[in-house]
Amino acid sequence: MIQVKKFTFNPIQENTYILYDDTKECIIVDAGCFFDYECQELDKFIAENQLKPVKLVNTHCHFDHILGINHCRAKYNIPFYAHEEDAFLVAGIVASGDRFGVPVEPVDPADHFLNEGDQVTFGESTLDVIHVPGHAPGHVVLHQPSQQFMLAGDVLFYGSIGRTDLPKGNFEQLISNIKTKLFLLPGETVVYSGHGPETSIGFEKENNPFLID
């Protein structure tokens, strides 16, 4: 059984997740810790729960979702996974931070690339990789079918969707991918978003103003 722990970090109020199971192996998804006290909060949770981080996994690589990559790489010596089409966002983190008034350090490229149909594994657990571009070209969703939840990054929010006015964003593509990929999943599927509270596929189908036909 996968446990999901959410943290809200950095000036953009981004959600970082730790997923772990009974083996105590864990993955850090969208590591966004920025201030020292945020890094300490993340590390404290890992230490107190005797977890062993094995991977850094990103739904996408907008700067607020990779602010903690350098800390976690240095602290835990673990590889960074992301979709190849978001490599330009990793390379451009300093300029992106400057545009939002957040001074950041460069981040080295991802160690491994994720693709549609891959599985992210840790301990006894797996997550299915679904490529859902539109907010970012390399955006992926991490889906756990038996426990009926997903880490949706900035694709789908409670009552909203990801912005599409950032580089290589595409509104029509995002709407189409949500409807043809995510809305095929059971309505009970819990959606852990990259910002804000959790929601569900069923709720968004019926109530999201961007997605009601």
VOVOKOL-874967 format. One line per 3 residues: their letters; for each residue x, y, z of N, C-alpha, C. Coordinates in steps of 0.2 Angstrom, whole numbers, plus 5000, padded with zeros to 4 digits. Layout:
<nodes>
a> X:Y:Z:X:Y:Z:X:Y:Z | ...
</nodes>
This chain:
<nodes>
miq> 5004:4994:5000:5000:5000:5000:5004:5006:5000 | 5003:5011:4995:5007:5017:4995:5004:5022:4999 | 5008:5025:5003:5006:5031:5007:5009:5037:5003
vkk> 5005:5043:5004:5006:5049:5000:5007:5054:5005 | 5012:5058:5006:5013:5064:5010:5014:5070:5006 | 5010:5075:5007:5011:5081:5003:5014:5087:5007
ftf> 5018:5091:5004:5021:5097:5007:5020:5102:5002 | 5019:5108:5005:5018:5114:5000:5024:5119:5001 | 5028:5120:4996:5034:5123:4996:5035:5129:4992
npi> 5040:5133:4993:5042:5139:4989:5037:5144:4988 | 5040:5150:4985:5036:5156:4984:5030:5155:4980 | 5030:5149:4976:5024:5148:4971:5019:5143:4974
qen> 5020:5141:4980:5016:5137:4984:5014:5130:4980 | 5020:5127:4978:5020:5121:4974:5019:5115:4979 | 5015:5110:4977:5015:5104:4981:5020:5098:4979
tyi> 5024:5097:4984:5029:5091:4983:5026:5085:4987 | 5028:5079:4984:5025:5073:4987:5030:5068:4988 | 5030:5065:4994:5034:5059:4995:5029:5053:4995
lyd> 5031:5048:4991:5027:5042:4991:5031:5036:4993 | 5028:5032:4998:5032:5026:5001:5027:5021:5002 | 5031:5015:5003:5027:5009:5005:5030:5005:5011
dtk> 5027:4999:5012:5030:4995:5018:5037:4994:5018 | 5040:4994:5012:5047:4992:5012:5052:4998:5014 | 5048:5004:5015:5052:5010:5017:5055:5014:5011
eci> 5056:5011:5005:5058:5014:5000:5053:5020:4998 | 5056:5025:4995:5051:5031:4993:5054:5035:4987 | 5049:5038:4984:5051:5043:4979:5049:5050:4981
ivd> 5053:5055:4978:5051:5062:4979:5049:5064:4973 | 5042:5067:4973:5039:5069:4966:5039:5076:4966 | 5041:5079:4961:5041:5087:4960:5044:5090:4966
agc> 5051:5089:4967:5054:5092:4973:5055:5099:4972 | 5051:5103:4976:5050:5110:4976:5053:5114:4982 | 5056:5110:4987:5059:5114:4993:5064:5119:4990
ffd> 5063:5125:4993:5067:5130:4991:5071:5134:4997 | 5067:5136:5002:5070:5139:5008:5073:5133:5012 | 5078:5135:5016:5082:5130:5020:5077:5126:5025
yec> 5072:5130:5028:5068:5126:5032:5063:5121:5029 | 5062:5123:5022:5058:5118:5018:5062:5111:5017 | 5068:5112:5015:5073:5106:5015:5073:5102:5021
qel> 5074:5106:5027:5074:5103:5033:5067:5099:5035 | 5062:5102:5033:5055:5099:5034:5055:5092:5030 | 5057:5092:5024:5057:5086:5020:5062:5081:5023
dkf> 5068:5083:5024:5073:5078:5027:5070:5075:5034 | 5067:5079:5038:5064:5077:5044:5059:5072:5044 | 5055:5073:5039:5050:5068:5038:5053:5061:5035
iae> 5058:5062:5031:5061:5056:5028:5065:5052:5034 | 5068:5056:5038:5072:5053:5044:5067:5050:5049 | 5062:5053:5051:5058:5051:5056:5054:5045:5054
nql> 5053:5044:5048:5049:5038:5045:5054:5033:5043 | 5060:5034:5044:5065:5029:5042:5065:5027:5034 | 5063:5032:5030:5063:5031:5023:5069:5031:5019
kpv> 5069:5027:5014:5075:5027:5010:5073:5030:5003 | 5075:5036:5001:5073:5039:4995:5077:5035:4989 | 5074:5034:4984:5077:5030:4978:5077:5034:4972
klv> 5072:5038:4971:5072:5042:4964:5068:5049:4966 | 5071:5053:4961:5067:5060:4961:5063:5059:4954 | 5057:5060:4954:5052:5060:4949:5049:5066:4948
nth> 5048:5069:4942:5045:5075:4940:5039:5074:4935 | 5033:5077:4937:5028:5077:4932:5030:5081:4926 | 5033:5087:4928:5035:5092:4923:5041:5096:4926
chf> 5044:5100:4922:5050:5104:4925:5050:5111:4925 | 5044:5114:4926:5043:5121:4927:5047:5123:4933 | 5050:5128:4934:5055:5130:4939:5053:5128:4946
dhi> 5047:5130:4947:5044:5129:4954:5044:5121:4956 | 5044:5117:4951:5044:5110:4953:5050:5107:4953 | 5056:5110:4952:5063:5107:4952:5067:5111:4957
lgi> 5064:5116:4961:5069:5120:4965:5072:5116:4970 | 5070:5110:4972:5073:5105:4977:5077:5100:4974 | 5078:5100:4967:5082:5094:4964:5089:5094:4967
nhc> 5092:5100:4967:5099:5100:4969:5100:5098:4976 | 5096:5100:4981:5096:5098:4988:5095:5090:4988 | 5090:5087:4985:5089:5080:4986:5094:5076:4982
rak> 5097:5078:4977:5102:5075:4973:5108:5074:4978 | 5110:5080:4981:5116:5080:4985:5115:5076:4992 | 5109:5077:4995:5108:5074:5001:5107:5066:5000
yni> 5104:5064:4995:5102:5057:4995:5105:5053:4989 | 5109:5056:4985:5113:5053:4979:5108:5049:4975 | 5103:5052:4973:5098:5048:4969:5096:5051:4962
pfy> 5094:5047:4957:5093:5050:4951:5087:5053:4950 | 5087:5058:4945:5082:5062:4943:5078:5060:4936 | 5072:5059:4937:5068:5056:4931:5063:5062:4929
ahe> 5063:5063:4922:5058:5068:4919:5057:5066:4912 | 5052:5069:4908:5051:5068:4901:5056:5072:4897 | 5059:5069:4892:5064:5072:4888:5062:5079:4885
eda> 5055:5080:4884:5053:5086:4881:5053:5092:4885 | 5054:5091:4892:5055:5096:4897:5062:5098:4898 | 5067:5095:4894:5074:5096:4896:5076:5104:4895
flv> 5072:5107:4891:5074:5114:4890:5072:5118:4896 | 5067:5116:4899:5064:5119:4905:5070:5119:4911 | 5073:5113:4912:5078:5112:4916:5084:5116:4915
agi> 5086:5116:4908:5091:5120:4906:5090:5128:4907 | 5084:5130:4907:5082:5137:4908:5079:5139:4914 | 5081:5135:4920:5078:5137:4926:5080:5144:4929
vas> 5086:5146:4928:5089:5152:4930:5084:5158:4927 | 5084:5158:4921:5080:5163:4917:5072:5163:4920 | 5070:5157:4921:5063:5156:4923:5062:5159:4930
gdr> 5066:5157:4934:5066:5160:4941:5067:5168:4941 | 5071:5170:4937:5072:5178:4936:5065:5181:4934 | 5061:5178:4929:5055:5181:4927:5050:5181:4933
fgv> 5050:5177:4938:5046:5176:4943:5049:5180:4950 | 5055:5182:4949:5058:5186:4955:5060:5181:4960 | 5062:5175:4958:5065:5170:4962:5072:5168:4960
pve> 5077:5170:4964:5084:5168:4962:5085:5161:4963 | 5088:5157:4958:5089:5150:4958:5095:5148:4955 | 5098:5142:4957:5104:5140:4954:5103:5135:4949
pvd> 5107:5134:4944:5106:5129:4939:5105:5122:4941 | 5102:5118:4937:5100:5111:4939:5103:5107:4933 | 5107:5102:4935:5109:5097:4930:5104:5094:4926
pad> 5105:5091:4920:5099:5088:4917:5097:5081:4920 | 5091:5079:4918:5088:5073:4921:5093:5067:4920 | 5093:5062:4924:5097:5056:4923:5094:5051:4919
hfl> 5087:5051:4919:5084:5046:4915:5077:5050:4912 | 5075:5048:4907:5069:5050:4904:5063:5046:4904 | 5057:5049:4906:5051:5045:4906:5047:5046:4900
neg> 5044:5040:4898:5040:5040:4892:5033:5037:4893 | 5028:5039:4889:5021:5036:4889:5022:5028:4890 | 5019:5025:4895:5019:5018:4895:5024:5015:4900
dqv> 5029:5019:4902:5034:5017:4907:5030:5016:4914 | 5034:5013:4918:5032:5012:4925:5038:5015:4930 | 5036:5019:4934:5040:5021:4940:5040:5016:4945
tfg> 5045:5013:4948:5045:5008:4953:5049:5010:4959 | 5046:5008:4965:5050:5009:4971:5047:5003:4976 | 5051:5001:4980:5049:4995:4985:5045:4990:4981
est> 5039:4989:4983:5034:4984:4980:5029:4988:4976 | 5030:4994:4974:5025:4998:4971:5027:5000:4964 | 5022:5002:4960:5023:5004:4953:5018:5010:4952
ldv> 5020:5014:4948:5015:5020:4945:5016:5020:4937 | 5010:5020:4934:5010:5021:4927:5011:5028:4924 | 5015:5029:4919:5017:5035:4916:5012:5036:4910
ihv> 5009:5042:4911:5004:5044:4906:5007:5051:4903 | 5008:5052:4897:5011:5058:4894:5005:5063:4893 | 5004:5068:4896:4999:5073:4895:5001:5080:4894
pgh> 5004:5081:4888:5006:5088:4886:5001:5093:4886 | 5003:5099:4886:4998:5105:4885:5000:5110:4890 | 5001:5109:4896:5004:5114:4901:5011:5114:4900
apg> 5014:5109:4899:5021:5108:4897:5022:5103:4892 | 5027:5103:4887:5027:5098:4882:5029:5091:4885 | 5033:5091:4890:5035:5084:4893:5031:5082:4899
hvv> 5025:5085:4900:5021:5084:4906:5019:5077:4906 | 5020:5073:4912:5017:5066:4913:5013:5066:4919 | 5008:5062:4920:5004:5060:4925:5006:5053:4928
lhq> 5007:5053:4935:5009:5046:4938:5002:5043:4941 | 5000:5037:4938:4994:5034:4940:4995:5028:4943 | 4991:5027:4949:4991:5020:4952:4984:5017:4952
psq> 4983:5013:4947:4976:5010:4946:4973:5006:4951 | 4977:5002:4955:4973:4998:4960:4971:5002:4966 | 4975:5007:4968:4973:5012:4973:4969:5018:4971
qfm> 4969:5018:4964:4964:5024:4961:4966:5031:4964 | 4973:5032:4962:4975:5039:4963:4980:5041:4957 | 4981:5047:4956:4986:5050:4952:4989:5056:4955
lag> 4996:5057:4953:4999:5063:4954:4999:5067:4947 | 4995:5072:4947:4993:5075:4941:4997:5081:4939 | 5002:5083:4943:5006:5089:4942:5001:5095:4941
dvl> 5003:5099:4936:4999:5105:4934:4994:5104:4928 | 4992:5098:4927:4987:5097:4922:4980:5098:4924 | 4978:5096:4930:4972:5096:4932:4972:5098:4940
fyg> 4967:5103:4941:4967:5106:4948:4959:5105:4950 | 4958:5107:4956:4951:5107:4959:4948:5113:4955 | 4943:5111:4951:4940:5117:4947:4943:5120:4942
sig> 4949:5118:4940:4953:5122:4935:4958:5117:4932 | 4962:5120:4927:4967:5117:4923:4973:5121:4923 | 4979:5117:4921:4985:5121:4921:4985:5127:4916
rtd> 4989:5132:4917:4990:5137:4912:4993:5135:4906 | 4992:5138:4901:4994:5136:4894:4998:5142:4891 | 4999:5147:4894:5003:5153:4891:5010:5153:4893
lpk> 5013:5148:4895:5020:5147:4896:5023:5144:4890 | 5030:5144:4889:5033:5142:4883:5031:5135:4881 | 5029:5134:4875:5026:5127:4872:5020:5125:4876
gnf> 5016:5129:4879:5010:5127:4881:5005:5127:4876 | 4999:5123:4876:4994:5123:4871:4988:5121:4874 | 4983:5126:4874:4976:5125:4877:4972:5119:4874
eql> 4972:5119:4868:4968:5114:4865:4971:5107:4866 | 4977:5106:4866:4981:5100:4867:4979:5098:4874 | 4980:5102:4879:4978:5101:4886:4971:5098:4887
isn> 4966:5102:4885:4959:5100:4885:4958:5093:4882 | 4961:5092:4876:4960:5085:4873:4963:5080:4877 | 4969:5081:4879:4973:5075:4883:4969:5074:4890
ikt> 4966:5079:4893:4963:5077:4899:4957:5073:4898 | 4953:5075:4892:4947:5071:4891:4948:5064:4888 | 4953:5064:4884:4954:5057:4881:4959:5052:4885
klf> 4962:5055:4890:4967:5051:4893:4965:5050:4901 | 4964:5056:4904:4962:5056:4911:4955:5054:4913 | 4951:5057:4909:4944:5056:4910:4941:5049:4908
llp> 4946:5045:4905:4944:5038:4904:4945:5034:4911 | 4948:5036:4916:4949:5033:4922:4943:5033:4926 | 4943:5029:4931:4937:5029:4936:4936:5035:4939
get> 4929:5037:4940:4928:5043:4943:4930:5044:4950 | 4931:5038:4954:4934:5038:4961:4941:5040:4961 | 4945:5040:4956:4952:5041:4956:4953:5048:4959
vvy> 4957:5048:4964:4959:5054:4968:4965:5057:4964 | 4964:5064:4963:4969:5068:4959:4973:5072:4964 | 4980:5071:4965:4984:5075:4969:4987:5080:4964
sgh> 4986:5086:4965:4988:5091:4960:4995:5095:4962 | 4997:5098:4958:5004:5102:4959:5003:5108:4963 | 4997:5110:4963:4995:5116:4967:4988:5115:4970
gpe> 4987:5117:4976:4980:5117:4979:4978:5110:4982 | 4972:5110:4983:4969:5103:4986:4968:5098:4981 | 4967:5092:4984:4965:5086:4980:4958:5087:4977
tsi> 4957:5083:4972:4951:5082:4969:4950:5075:4966 | 4945:5074:4962:4944:5068:4959:4942:5068:4952 | 4943:5063:4948:4941:5063:4941:4933:5064:4940
gfe> 4929:5061:4945:4922:5061:4944:4920:5069:4945 | 4923:5072:4951:4921:5079:4952:4922:5083:4946 | 4928:5083:4944:4930:5087:4938:4926:5086:4932
ken> 4924:5080:4931:4920:5079:4925:4914:5083:4925 | 4911:5083:4931:4904:5086:4932:4904:5093:4934 | 4910:5096:4936:4910:5103:4939:4916:5107:4936
npf> 4921:5105:4933:4926:5109:4930:4924:5113:4924 | 4923:5120:4925:4921:5124:4920:4925:5124:4913 | 4931:5122:4913:4935:5121:4907:4934:5115:4904
lid> 4930:5110:4907:4930:5103:4904:4923:5101:4903 | 4918:5105:4905:4911:5103:4904:4909:5105:4897 | 4907:5100:4893:4905:5102:4886:4898:5105:4885
</nodes>
